[in-house]
């Protein structure tokens, strides 16, 4: 039973592929400017190829035939197609550019243009995948063909040796070369863009010729295999060719074809160029990988078992344990029907392209796993945000402003409630808020800039340190490059943060206005001054009258004390007491105002920190987690 499922079962796979590609596109957008450029290029290439392939023919399955020099790729292509279209050479590689054998030409032009294939052989409608070899179209016939392949190798070798001894060398491919086909070489704008999403629809044929062969209808004792739906068989240059252009073609085609058929021979089946250069990186492509061990007729049965077993072990070690090794002989036809059966099954399912793209998506998602953390990165905690706000508020000069508010309140209160005789001395004390440029009536608060020490090197270093600590704590648990991007998101806000903090402080209400009780104390102080002055004036008048020996005026007395003396003593002592009481009240009021201003300043600084620092860091953390979810979801969908 073939391991390839039918088309009906592929609907969930196609849906999963769509979801996986959408998530990979999301991962690409989130990883842009974050991931290494090489990783982004590979991911973009996968998405671009998938998008281009899905827009092209879904009725055709593209099978690329890869192999090293001398493996017999072209001979096997001829044996599978029943044609002599592929050039065969015994001593040197002759395939210099891809050759496409097309079953069902309608709709294949745009697909071949995208592949960059100019040489095309269009087989007639209804042409089978292989002619000349008896193949049962049912499951039992396919299984018997596979089981008989190894046993027939020895018989084929014996028969071949007998023919050679008889002097009549026959062409083993001749029975397969029955029918008609058309050779086309198309002109495309440029094969350099092949594989990059660019293609030209409807490329016109520039030359056409037909090669006529004898009709196979009269071949006795032979039956044609079942007809194959849309299929493109590509004969490709050798992947170990010394020509760089050949290797580039093979590398490009290995990323574009729907099915990868690797043809090896008993001498080079363990070649490092194949396993290290290609198969090791295609561990997710097991469902669209075929291995054909050509020239199996040259091995004894026990040697054939050893070679196929060794090759199977190598494939299992490279993550391809489910890929069967099919012994074939393009020269004698041994095993070719079984290989054709596998190819036909893939073509009939019309699901190989979807499986290939799903495998590419799975590989692309797996390559992104090193950039995803084991668990989601936590957003900055409330404790970390509070610590950052407190540290930045201190660096921005909030304590300095609070102290200035305290001293300014007491200064302003003393200027109104102090003893009028000495309060003028307060004018020589500078206004603390004006020194910080925080009390200017000629400039709007939002346009002012303070004279706080935020721009000084020490305070700037304090800001950088606080941002670094916050960035490190926020990036905890993240892997590169996200760890660095989260830290950079925090540290990159230093310049904007300093300006925003200064604007927040200058825009905060510092309550610089007068309090109501100041006026009352001011009036009382002036009353005391007037009483003191009246007492002095009264005593002065009495002294003058006494000096001039004029009649004196009787002075009123209270409890035996002259009223002028009481006015002097009462005005002086009451003024001093009022000043002391006002100073105590001013100290208490200044503390309350300073606390209110401090809370208001901290709130303003916290708002700035949340908007300038926390939000970008949180966005970067969400971007990191979104990338992780997209990659893991893509893996689950493939």
RODREN-61915 format. One record per residue (C-alpha): residue in one letter; z, y, x. Coordinates in Angstrom, 2 decimals. Layout:
BEGIN
SITE   rest        c3        c2        c1
SITE      a         Z         Y         X
...
REM end
This chain:
BEGIN
SITE   rest        c3        c2        c1
SITE      x      0.00      0.00      0.00
SITE      x     -0.98      3.39      1.40
SITE      x      1.83      5.74      2.26
SITE      x     -0.11      8.68      0.77
SITE      x      0.70      9.49     -2.84
SITE      x     -1.70     10.45     -5.55
SITE      x     -2.62     13.92     -6.75
SITE      x     -0.38     13.72     -9.81
SITE      x      2.70     13.47     -7.63
SITE      x      1.70     16.54     -5.67
SITE      x      2.45     19.14     -8.31
SITE      x      6.13     19.39     -7.30
SITE      x      5.05     19.50     -3.65
SITE      x      2.68     22.39     -4.33
SITE      x      5.44     24.24     -6.16
SITE      x      7.87     23.57     -3.32
SITE      x      5.27     24.77     -0.83
SITE      x      4.85     28.03     -2.74
SITE      x      8.61     28.56     -2.74
SITE      x      8.87     27.69      0.96
SITE      x      6.11     30.11      1.92
SITE      x      7.70     32.87     -0.15
SITE      x     11.00     32.31      1.61
SITE      x      9.34     32.25      5.01
SITE      x      7.63     35.52      4.13
SITE      x     11.05     36.92      3.26
SITE      x     12.41     35.64      6.57
SITE      x      9.50     37.30      8.37
SITE      x     10.15     40.64      6.71
SITE      x     13.88     40.45      7.43
SITE      x     13.36     39.29     11.00
SITE      x     10.81     41.97     11.87
SITE      x     12.03     44.14     14.75
SITE      x     14.93     41.73     15.16
SITE      x     13.57     38.35     16.25
SITE      x     11.71     37.80     19.54
SITE      x      8.07     38.78     19.31
SITE      x      6.90     35.24     20.12
SITE      x      8.85     33.76     17.22
SITE      x      7.51     36.40     14.83
SITE      x      3.95     35.77     15.97
SITE      x      4.27     32.03     15.39
SITE      x      5.78     32.59     11.95
SITE      x      3.09     35.11     11.04
SITE      x      0.42     32.68     12.22
SITE      x      1.83     29.94      9.99
SITE      x      1.94     32.23      6.96
SITE      x     -1.52     33.59      7.67
SITE      x     -3.06     30.14      8.04
SITE      x     -1.36     28.89      4.90
SITE      x     -2.50     31.88      2.90
SITE      x     -6.08     31.50      4.11
SITE      x     -6.21     27.74      3.56
SITE      x     -4.81     28.00      0.04
SITE      x     -7.51     30.50     -0.86
SITE      x    -10.24     28.07      0.19
SITE      x    -11.51     24.79     -1.24
SITE      x     -8.77     22.49     -2.49
SITE      x    -11.32     19.72     -3.15
SITE      x    -12.01     19.13      0.53
SITE      x     -9.80     17.39      3.05
SITE      x    -10.42     18.38      6.66
SITE      x     -9.80     15.57      9.14
SITE      x     -9.85     16.62     12.77
SITE      x    -10.64     13.89     15.30
SITE      x     -8.80     14.61     18.56
SITE      x     -8.76     12.66     21.76
SITE      x     -8.99     12.74     25.54
SITE      x    -12.10     12.29     27.64
SITE      x    -13.59      8.82     27.30
SITE      x    -11.52      7.79     24.30
SITE      x    -14.62      7.33     22.13
SITE      x    -14.02     10.02     19.52
SITE      x    -17.68     10.65     18.86
SITE      x    -18.46      6.94     18.68
SITE      x    -15.65      6.51     16.14
SITE      x    -16.94      9.46     14.11
SITE      x    -20.39      7.86     14.02
SITE      x    -18.88      4.52     13.00
SITE      x    -16.87      6.14     10.20
SITE      x    -19.76      8.21      8.88
SITE      x    -22.51      5.62      9.28
SITE      x    -24.61      8.17     11.19
SITE      x    -25.61      8.99     14.73
SITE      x    -24.76     12.66     14.30
SITE      x    -22.13     12.84     17.06
SITE      x    -23.47     12.76     20.60
SITE      x    -22.13      9.90     22.64
SITE      x    -22.05      9.68     26.41
SITE      x    -20.69      6.86     28.55
SITE      x    -19.79      8.84     31.63
SITE      x    -18.87     12.39     30.68
SITE      x    -17.72     14.36     27.63
SITE      x    -20.56     15.80     25.62
SITE      x    -18.70     17.45     22.69
SITE      x    -18.57     21.13     23.60
SITE      x    -18.07     22.56     20.11
SITE      x    -16.84     21.15     16.82
SITE      x    -19.19     19.09     14.68
SITE      x    -18.49     18.77     10.96
SITE      x    -19.63     15.82      8.87
SITE      x    -19.35     16.91      5.24
SITE      x    -19.05     14.75      2.15
SITE      x    -19.51     16.96     -0.89
SITE      x    -21.04     20.10      0.62
SITE      x    -20.51     22.31     -2.41
SITE      x    -17.62     24.66     -1.77
SITE      x    -17.23     23.69      1.88
SITE      x    -19.07     26.67      3.38
SITE      x    -16.21     29.17      3.25
SITE      x    -13.78     26.55      4.54
SITE      x    -16.01     25.75      7.51
SITE      x    -16.54     29.45      8.17
SITE      x    -12.76     29.88      8.33
SITE      x    -12.57     26.92     10.70
SITE      x    -15.29     28.50     12.84
SITE      x    -17.50     25.39     12.76
SITE      x    -21.22     26.14     13.08
SITE      x    -22.58     22.60     13.50
SITE      x    -22.55     20.81     10.16
SITE      x    -23.93     17.54      8.92
SITE      x    -24.12     17.39      5.14
SITE      x    -24.18     13.84      3.81
SITE      x    -25.93     13.21      0.48
SITE      x    -23.97     13.08     -2.74
SITE      x    -22.44      9.68     -3.26
SITE      x    -22.54      8.74      0.41
SITE      x    -19.68      6.38      1.32
SITE      x    -17.27      7.06      4.16
SITE      x    -18.45      3.97      6.00
SITE      x    -21.41      1.62      5.52
SITE      x    -22.22     -1.70      7.03
SITE      x    -18.70     -3.12      7.06
SITE      x    -17.47     -5.15      4.11
SITE      x    -14.49     -3.37      2.58
SITE      x    -12.67     -4.25     -0.62
SITE      x    -11.86     -1.05     -2.52
SITE      x     -8.63     -2.53     -3.87
SITE      x     -5.19     -2.62     -2.30
SITE      x     -5.44     -6.30     -1.35
SITE      x     -8.72     -5.77      0.40
SITE      x     -7.32     -2.86      2.41
SITE      x     -4.30     -4.89      3.46
SITE      x     -6.46     -7.86      4.46
SITE      x     -8.70     -5.53      6.46
SITE      x     -5.71     -4.19      8.36
SITE      x     -4.28     -7.65      9.01
SITE      x     -7.62     -8.97     10.18
SITE      x     -8.27     -6.13     12.62
SITE      x     -6.13     -7.44     15.44
SITE      x     -7.29    -11.04     14.99
SITE      x    -10.93    -10.05     15.05
SITE      x    -10.65     -8.26     18.38
SITE      x    -10.84    -11.43     20.40
SITE      x    -13.74    -12.81     18.37
SITE      x    -15.60     -9.52     18.74
SITE      x    -15.18     -9.60     22.51
SITE      x    -16.50    -13.15     22.63
SITE      x    -19.46    -12.30     20.42
SITE      x    -20.25     -9.22     22.45
SITE      x    -20.22    -11.17     25.69
SITE      x    -22.53    -13.77     24.14
SITE      x    -25.04    -11.14     23.15
SITE      x    -25.03     -9.69     26.61
SITE      x    -25.61    -13.12     28.17
SITE      x    -28.48    -13.73     25.78
SITE      x    -30.19    -10.66     27.21
SITE      x    -30.55     -8.92     23.88
SITE      x    -28.10     -6.00     23.80
SITE      x    -27.65     -4.77     20.25
SITE      x    -26.28     -1.44     19.13
SITE      x    -23.00     -2.11     17.28
SITE      x    -23.36      1.16     15.42
SITE      x    -26.82      0.38     14.06
SITE      x    -25.60     -1.32     10.85
SITE      x    -23.62      1.82     10.03
SITE      x    -26.52      4.19     10.41
SITE      x    -28.02      3.72      6.97
SITE      x    -28.80      6.51      4.49
SITE      x    -29.86     10.14      4.69
SITE      x    -28.06     13.25      5.88
SITE      x    -28.90     16.85      6.71
SITE      x    -28.11     18.53      9.98
SITE      x    -27.11     22.18      9.70
SITE      x    -26.16     24.75     12.25
SITE      x    -24.78     27.81     10.49
SITE      x    -24.43     31.32     11.80
SITE      x    -21.01     32.91     11.50
SITE      x    -20.04     36.40     12.47
SITE      x    -17.59     35.33     15.15
SITE      x    -15.57     32.20     15.85
SITE      x    -13.02     34.32     17.68
SITE      x    -11.43     35.21     14.35
SITE      x    -11.27     31.61     13.18
SITE      x     -7.73     30.59     12.43
SITE      x     -6.61     34.17     11.88
SITE      x     -7.30     34.43      8.19
SITE      x    -10.79     35.96      8.58
SITE      x    -13.80     34.11      7.15
SITE      x    -17.25     34.82      5.81
SITE      x    -18.13     33.30      2.48
SITE      x    -21.55     31.82      2.01
SITE      x    -22.74     31.58      5.61
SITE      x    -26.47     30.89      5.50
SITE      x    -28.14     27.99      7.29
SITE      x    -30.41     29.11     10.11
SITE      x    -32.10     25.81     10.81
SITE      x    -32.31     22.46      9.11
SITE      x    -33.80     19.14     10.02
SITE      x    -33.43     15.68      8.59
SITE      x    -32.99     12.41     10.39
SITE      x    -34.39      9.48      8.44
SITE      x    -32.88      6.05      8.69
SITE      x    -33.66      2.80      7.01
SITE      x    -32.17      2.31      3.57
SITE      x    -29.13      0.07      3.62
SITE      x    -29.70     -1.16      0.10
SITE      x    -31.38     -4.33      1.33
SITE      x    -28.73     -5.32      3.84
SITE      x    -27.82     -8.86      2.92
SITE      x    -24.24     -9.90      2.67
SITE      x    -22.88     -6.34      3.01
SITE      x    -21.35     -4.03      0.44
SITE      x    -20.83     -0.26      0.57
SITE      x    -17.31      1.09      0.37
SITE      x    -16.19      3.33     -2.44
SITE      x    -17.53      6.82     -2.51
SITE      x    -15.31      9.47     -0.97
SITE      x    -14.61     12.84     -2.58
SITE      x    -14.75     16.14     -0.68
SITE      x    -14.17     15.31      2.99
SITE      x    -14.88     17.09      6.25
SITE      x    -14.71     14.99      9.41
SITE      x    -14.56     17.12     12.56
SITE      x    -15.63     15.77     15.94
SITE      x    -13.79     18.00     18.42
SITE      x    -13.96     18.59     22.17
SITE      x    -11.62     16.68     24.45
SITE      x     -8.12     18.12     24.54
SITE      x     -7.85     17.35     28.27
SITE      x    -11.14     19.01     29.12
SITE      x    -11.29     21.13     32.26
SITE      x    -13.12     23.82     30.27
SITE      x    -10.65     26.39     28.98
SITE      x    -12.87     27.13     25.96
SITE      x    -12.71     23.49     24.90
SITE      x     -8.92     23.42     25.10
SITE      x     -8.70     26.65     23.11
SITE      x    -10.85     25.13     20.36
SITE      x     -8.64     22.04     20.21
SITE      x     -5.45     24.12     20.11
SITE      x     -6.83     26.23     17.28
SITE      x     -8.10     23.28     15.29
SITE      x     -4.81     21.43     15.68
SITE      x     -3.23     24.26     13.74
SITE      x     -5.92     24.44     11.03
SITE      x     -7.10     20.98     10.01
SITE      x     -5.46     19.14      7.11
SITE      x     -5.21     15.74      8.82
SITE      x     -4.85     15.08     12.53
SITE      x     -6.56     11.87     13.69
SITE      x     -5.66     11.17     17.32
SITE      x     -7.96      8.75     19.11
SITE      x     -6.53      7.15     22.23
SITE      x     -7.61      4.27     24.44
SITE      x     -5.59      1.58     26.20
SITE      x     -5.76      3.52     29.47
SITE      x     -4.58      6.96     28.22
SITE      x     -2.45      6.20     25.19
SITE      x      0.68      7.50     26.98
SITE      x     -1.01     10.58     28.45
SITE      x      1.46     13.48     28.79
SITE      x     -1.25     15.95     27.75
SITE      x     -1.29     14.29     24.33
SITE      x      2.40     13.62     23.80
SITE      x      3.94     16.67     25.45
SITE      x      1.15     19.08     24.56
SITE      x      0.64     18.08     20.93
SITE      x      2.53     15.21     19.29
SITE      x      6.00     16.24     20.39
SITE      x      5.60     19.54     18.54
SITE      x      4.32     17.87     15.36
SITE      x      7.35     15.80     14.41
SITE      x      7.27     17.25     10.88
SITE      x      3.59     16.30     10.42
SITE      x      4.06     12.56     10.05
SITE      x      2.41     12.46      6.61
SITE      x     -0.84     13.98      7.91
SITE      x     -1.03     12.22     11.29
SITE      x     -3.13      9.15     12.07
SITE      x     -3.28      7.30     15.40
SITE      x     -6.34      5.18     16.24
SITE      x     -6.18      2.98     19.35
SITE      x     -9.87      2.73     20.19
SITE      x    -11.48      0.14     22.46
SITE      x     -9.07     -2.45     21.13
SITE      x    -11.76     -5.11     21.68
SITE      x    -11.13     -4.85     25.41
SITE      x     -7.58     -6.18     25.08
SITE      x     -6.33     -9.71     24.66
SITE      x     -4.27    -10.21     21.47
SITE      x     -0.93    -10.25     23.29
SITE      x     -1.93     -7.19     25.32
SITE      x     -2.96     -5.44     22.11
SITE      x      0.44     -6.13     20.59
SITE      x      2.17     -4.78     23.69
SITE      x      0.10     -1.60     23.79
SITE      x      0.49     -0.86     20.07
SITE      x      4.22     -1.57     20.27
SITE      x      4.60      0.70     23.29
SITE      x      2.66      3.48     21.59
SITE      x      4.74      3.08     18.41
SITE      x      7.94      3.37     20.44
SITE      x      6.67      6.55     22.11
SITE      x      5.77      8.02     18.73
SITE      x      9.20      7.13     17.32
SITE      x     10.84      8.88     20.25
SITE      x      8.82     11.98     19.46
SITE      x      9.94     12.07     15.83
SITE      x      6.95     10.22     14.35
SITE      x      8.35      6.78     13.52
SITE      x      6.34      6.42     10.32
SITE      x      2.92      6.94     11.90
SITE      x      1.07      3.64     12.06
SITE      x     -1.01      2.74     15.09
SITE      x     -4.41      1.40     13.93
SITE      x     -6.29     -0.69     16.52
SITE      x    -10.01     -0.02     16.19
SITE      x    -13.22     -0.54     18.05
SITE      x    -16.02      1.92     17.41
SITE      x    -18.36     -0.41     19.32
SITE      x    -17.74     -3.57     17.31
SITE      x    -16.36     -2.09     14.10
SITE      x    -13.03     -3.88     14.35
SITE      x    -10.35     -1.94     12.44
SITE      x    -12.76      0.82     11.40
SITE      x    -12.60     -0.13      7.69
SITE      x     -8.81      0.09      7.74
SITE      x     -8.99      3.53      9.34
SITE      x    -11.63      4.62      6.84
SITE      x     -9.36      3.35      4.09
SITE      x     -6.54      5.64      5.26
SITE      x     -8.87      8.63      5.46
SITE      x    -10.33      7.89      2.05
SITE      x     -6.86      7.62      0.55
SITE      x     -5.96     11.04      1.94
SITE      x     -9.18     12.56      0.62
SITE      x     -8.77     11.05     -2.81
SITE      x     -5.25     12.38     -3.17
SITE      x     -6.44     15.92     -2.46
SITE      x     -2.94     16.55     -1.18
SITE      x     -3.40     16.46      2.58
SITE      x     -3.88     20.22      2.83
SITE      x     -0.68     20.81      0.86
SITE      x      1.21     18.30      2.99
SITE      x     -0.11     19.89      6.16
SITE      x      0.97     23.35      5.06
SITE      x      4.34     21.99      3.97
SITE      x      4.75     20.40      7.39
SITE      x      3.80     23.69      9.06
SITE      x      6.31     25.51      6.88
SITE      x      9.01     23.00      7.74
SITE      x      8.26     23.35     11.44
SITE      x      8.27     27.15     11.18
SITE      x     11.61     27.08      9.37
SITE      x     13.04     24.67     11.94
SITE      x     11.98     27.01     14.75
SITE      x     13.98     29.78     13.04
SITE      x     17.18     27.75     12.84
SITE      x     18.46     28.94     16.26
SITE      x     18.50     32.45     14.81
SITE      x     20.69     31.49     11.83
SITE      x     24.48     31.21     11.87
SITE      x     26.35     28.12     10.71
SITE      x     28.02     30.15      7.98
SITE      x     27.37     33.52      6.34
SITE      x     28.59     36.54      8.28
SITE      x     31.40     38.34      6.49
SITE      x     30.89     41.96      5.53
SITE      x     33.29     44.42      7.20
SITE      x     36.76     43.94      5.76
SITE      x     38.83     46.66      4.15
SITE      x     41.27     46.46      7.02
SITE      x     38.52     46.97      9.59
SITE      x     37.07     49.90      7.63
SITE      x     40.51     51.53      7.29
SITE      x     41.20     51.10     11.01
SITE      x     37.82     52.63     11.87
SITE      x     38.38     55.60      9.52
SITE      x     41.83     56.26     10.96
SITE      x     40.59     56.10     14.53
SITE      x     37.57     58.30     13.89
SITE      x     39.65     60.79     11.90
SITE      x     41.99     61.09     14.86
SITE      x     39.03     61.51     17.23
SITE      x     37.55     64.12     14.88
SITE      x     40.72     66.23     15.16
SITE      x     42.42     65.64     11.80
SITE      x     45.90     65.84     13.42
SITE      x     44.89     69.12     15.06
SITE      x     43.74     70.52     11.73
SITE      x     46.89     69.36      9.95
SITE      x     49.05     71.01     12.59
SITE      x     46.98     74.19     12.30
SITE      x     47.43     74.16      8.51
SITE      x     51.20     73.84      8.97
SITE      x     51.44     76.70     11.42
SITE      x     49.03     78.87      9.42
SITE      x     51.11     78.39      6.27
SITE      x     54.32     79.43      8.01
SITE      x     52.58     82.36      9.68
SITE      x     51.10     83.57      6.42
SITE      x     54.40     83.11      4.58
SITE      x     56.30     85.07      7.21
SITE      x     53.71     87.84      7.01
SITE      x     54.59     88.29      3.32
SITE      x     58.22     87.20      3.00
SITE      x     59.66     88.22      6.39
SITE      x     61.87     91.27      6.95
SITE      x     59.44     94.19      6.75
SITE      x     61.02     95.90      9.74
SITE      x     60.01     93.06     12.08
SITE      x     57.21     91.28     10.23
SITE      x     54.54     93.39     11.92
SITE      x     55.28     91.48     15.09
SITE      x     53.62     88.44     13.48
SITE      x     50.26     90.18     13.71
SITE      x     50.25     89.48     17.41
SITE      x     50.35     85.72     16.74
SITE      x     46.79     84.28     16.41
SITE      x     45.73     82.52     13.23
SITE      x     45.56     78.76     14.08
SITE      x     42.81     78.10     11.52
SITE      x     40.68     80.98     12.72
SITE      x     40.95     79.68     16.26
SITE      x     39.39     76.43     15.01
SITE      x     36.76     78.40     13.08
SITE      x     38.07     76.93      9.84
SITE      x     38.85     80.21      8.08
SITE      x     35.74     82.31      7.76
SITE      x     34.86     84.07      4.56
SITE      x     31.42     85.21      5.75
SITE      x     29.96     81.66      6.03
SITE      x     29.82     78.92      3.43
SITE      x     32.06     75.95      4.29
SITE      x     29.14     73.50      4.32
SITE      x     27.31     75.67      6.86
SITE      x     30.24     76.18      9.21
SITE      x     30.82     74.26     12.41
SITE      x     34.33     73.97     13.74
SITE      x     35.71     74.37     17.23
SITE      x     37.37     70.97     17.13
SITE      x     37.44     68.87     20.32
SITE      x     35.04     66.23     18.93
SITE      x     32.31     67.26     21.34
SITE      x     34.52     66.89     24.36
SITE      x     33.88     63.86     26.61
SITE      x     37.27     62.30     25.96
SITE      x     36.89     62.48     22.18
SITE      x     33.27     61.30     22.39
SITE      x     34.40     58.28     24.39
SITE      x     37.03     57.59     21.75
SITE      x     34.38     57.63     19.03
SITE      x     32.13     55.26     21.03
SITE      x     35.03     52.90     21.61
SITE      x     35.95     52.83     17.93
SITE      x     32.34     52.10     16.97
SITE      x     32.09     49.36     19.58
SITE      x     35.26     47.66     18.35
SITE      x     34.10     47.89     14.75
SITE      x     30.65     46.57     15.62
SITE      x     32.08     43.61     17.54
SITE      x     34.41     42.68     14.69
SITE      x     31.61     43.01     12.13
SITE      x     29.26     40.85     14.22
SITE      x     31.83     38.08     14.61
SITE      x     30.20     34.78     13.67
SITE      x     26.64     36.07     14.00
SITE      x     24.16     34.65     16.50
SITE      x     21.57     36.52     18.48
SITE      x     19.61     38.60     17.78
SITE      x     21.76     39.49     14.76
SITE      x     24.94     39.90     16.80
SITE      x     23.29     42.63     18.83
SITE      x     21.59     44.23     15.84
SITE      x     24.89     44.50     13.95
SITE      x     26.63     45.99     16.98
SITE      x     23.73     48.39     17.53
SITE      x     23.84     49.40     13.86
SITE      x     27.42     50.59     14.43
SITE      x     26.96     52.18     17.84
SITE      x     23.72     53.86     16.91
SITE      x     25.48     56.15     14.44
SITE      x     27.54     58.03     17.06
SITE      x     25.45     61.22     17.11
SITE      x     25.09     61.51     13.34
SITE      x     28.72     60.56     12.89
SITE      x     30.05     63.44     15.00
SITE      x     28.09     66.02     13.03
SITE      x     29.02     64.42      9.71
SITE      x     32.73     64.33     10.56
SITE      x     32.72     67.97     11.59
SITE      x     30.94     68.91      8.37
SITE      x     33.44     66.86      6.36
SITE      x     36.39     68.69      7.94
SITE      x     34.92     72.15      7.53
SITE      x     34.03     71.34      3.93
SITE      x     37.49     70.12      3.00
SITE      x     39.78     72.43      1.04
SITE      x     42.58     73.42      3.43
SITE      x     44.52     75.44      0.81
SITE      x     44.57     78.67      2.82
SITE      x     45.58     80.84     -0.17
SITE      x     48.97     82.48     -0.80
SITE      x     51.74     80.90     -2.83
SITE      x     53.28     82.63     -5.87
SITE      x     56.85     82.82     -4.55
SITE      x     55.70     84.73     -1.50
SITE      x     55.18     87.88     -3.62
SITE      x     58.61     87.66     -5.18
SITE      x     60.28     87.40     -1.80
SITE      x     58.11     90.23     -0.56
SITE      x     59.27     92.54     -3.37
SITE      x     62.91     91.64     -2.76
SITE      x     62.52     92.32      0.93
SITE      x     61.15     95.76      0.23
SITE      x     64.04     96.47     -2.16
SITE      x     66.45     95.52      0.59
SITE      x     64.61     97.81      2.98
SITE      x     64.80    100.66      0.48
SITE      x     68.57    100.07      0.01
SITE      x     69.07    100.00      3.76
SITE      x     67.03    103.20      4.18
SITE      x     68.87    104.93      1.31
SITE      x     72.24    104.12      2.84
SITE      x     71.11    105.44      6.22
SITE      x     69.72    108.61      4.60
SITE      x     72.89    109.18      2.65
SITE      x     75.08    108.84      5.73
SITE      x     72.69    111.08      7.57
SITE      x     73.05    113.84      4.99
SITE      x     76.82    113.56      5.14
SITE      x     76.74    113.76      8.92
SITE      x     74.60    116.90      8.83
SITE      x     76.90    118.60      6.29
SITE      x     79.92    117.70      8.35
SITE      x     78.27    119.02     11.48
SITE      x     77.45    122.35      9.81
SITE      x     80.98    122.62      8.43
SITE      x     79.65    122.79      4.92
SITE      x     81.47    121.48      1.93
SITE      x     81.10    117.72      1.79
SITE      x     80.03    115.71     -1.19
SITE      x     82.34    113.15     -2.58
SITE      x     80.99    109.66     -1.78
SITE      x     81.31    107.01     -4.46
SITE      x     83.33    104.01     -3.44
SITE      x     83.32    100.42     -4.55
SITE      x     86.46     98.52     -3.89
SITE      x     87.33    101.21     -1.39
SITE      x     84.01    100.93      0.54
SITE      x     81.65    103.93      0.63
SITE      x     78.45    103.28     -1.26
SITE      x     76.12    104.39      1.58
SITE      x     77.81    101.95      3.90
SITE      x     77.47     99.20      1.34
SITE      x     73.76    100.02      0.92
SITE      x     73.21     99.78      4.67
SITE      x     75.17     96.58      5.11
SITE      x     73.87     95.01      1.89
SITE      x     70.23     95.86      2.58
SITE      x     70.40     94.56      6.15
SITE      x     72.28     91.37      5.42
SITE      x     70.31     90.59      2.25
SITE      x     67.01     91.14      4.10
SITE      x     68.04     88.77      6.85
SITE      x     69.20     86.16      4.37
SITE      x     65.99     86.47      2.37
SITE      x     64.01     86.04      5.60
SITE      x     65.94     82.91      6.55
SITE      x     65.57     81.46      3.05
SITE      x     61.86     82.28      3.02
SITE      x     61.44     80.59      6.41
SITE      x     63.12     77.44      5.11
SITE      x     60.98     77.44      2.01
SITE      x     57.88     78.08      4.12
SITE      x     58.70     75.12      6.36
SITE      x     59.07     72.86      3.32
SITE      x     55.94     74.24      1.69
SITE      x     53.96     73.91      4.91
SITE      x     54.93     70.23      5.20
SITE      x     53.80     69.55      1.65
SITE      x     50.54     71.42      2.12
SITE      x     49.90     69.64      5.42
SITE      x     50.40     66.25      3.76
SITE      x     47.99     67.09      0.96
SITE      x     45.43     68.39      3.43
SITE      x     45.88     65.34      5.65
SITE      x     45.16     62.96      2.76
SITE      x     42.19     65.06      1.75
SITE      x     40.82     65.10      5.30
SITE      x     41.31     61.35      5.69
SITE      x     39.48     60.77      2.42
SITE      x     36.60     62.98      3.55
SITE      x     36.43     61.19      6.91
SITE      x     36.56     57.79      5.18
SITE      x     33.69     58.80      2.94
SITE      x     31.66     59.86      5.96
SITE      x     32.48     56.65      7.82
SITE      x     31.47     54.53      4.83
SITE      x     28.19     56.34      4.45
SITE      x     27.24     56.76      8.10
SITE      x     28.70     53.64      9.75
SITE      x     29.91     51.02      7.30
SITE      x     26.86     51.06      5.06
SITE      x     24.29     50.53      7.87
SITE      x     26.44     47.78      9.35
SITE      x     26.86     46.19      5.93
SITE      x     23.10     46.38      5.37
SITE      x     22.50     44.66      8.69
SITE      x     25.01     41.93      7.82
SITE      x     23.27     41.43      4.47
SITE      x     19.94     41.29      6.28
SITE      x     21.32     38.64      8.61
SITE      x     22.67     36.59      5.71
SITE      x     19.46     37.06      3.74
SITE      x     17.45     35.75      6.69
SITE      x     19.75     32.74      6.91
SITE      x     19.39     31.98      3.19
SITE      x     15.60     32.33      3.38
SITE      x     15.29     29.96      6.34
SITE      x     17.63     27.32      4.91
SITE      x     15.93     27.54      1.51
SITE      x     12.53     27.11      3.16
SITE      x     13.79     23.98      4.91
SITE      x     15.09     22.55      1.64
SITE      x     11.77     23.24     -0.07
SITE      x      9.69     21.40      2.54
REM end
